[in-house]
Amino acid sequence: MMHEKTSMSKSSRGNSSLVAARDTDVLKAQAINALLTQPIAILPAEAGDPIRPFALGLWAQIRQLLLPDLSVSTLRRATGAYIHSKRYLLAVAQRGSVRHDIDGTPIDKVSEADRLAAGEKIESLRRRDDARKAAPALDQSISLSKADMIRATLLNRNSPPR
């Protein structure tokens, strides 16, 4: 029995097409569902649920479920935050990933072009994140260098000639 559990957990981790939702993904999904007349099953309900790529054209179905007093722009922003997130893009970029309908039922494979485009967006996000991480260090080193130059200049002015 113990051996079965180990092999099952290894095989589920080995399935590269599944990307598990994190708390932030669930919060984004809850934000979308809060705008709708009924929750949609394609979205993760809790951390660990799979993130499923949307079927092409799914937006039109989701839009029909928008609460009457809310703007389409609000729904578009909430949905955009979800489908442009790094984890959603990872789900789309996985080899063998499948698109799902509004109920979460698999319906079609993600095209190679869409998979590659998602991979490129992920790389773009990584480069942006790396640049943001490096920018404060770069600014700090420039500031320190300027401060050091000012100190050196002041020290040279104040020191007696030889």
Secondary structure, DSSP 8 states (H G I E B T S, - for coil): -HHHHHHHHHHHHH-TT--B--HHHHHHHHHHHHTBSS--TTS-SSTTSB---B-TTHHHHHHHTB-TTS-HHHHHHHHHHHHTSHHHHHHHHSTT-EEE-TTS-EEEE--HHHHHHHHHHHHHHHHHHHHHHHHHHHHHHHHHHHHHHHHHHHHHHHS---
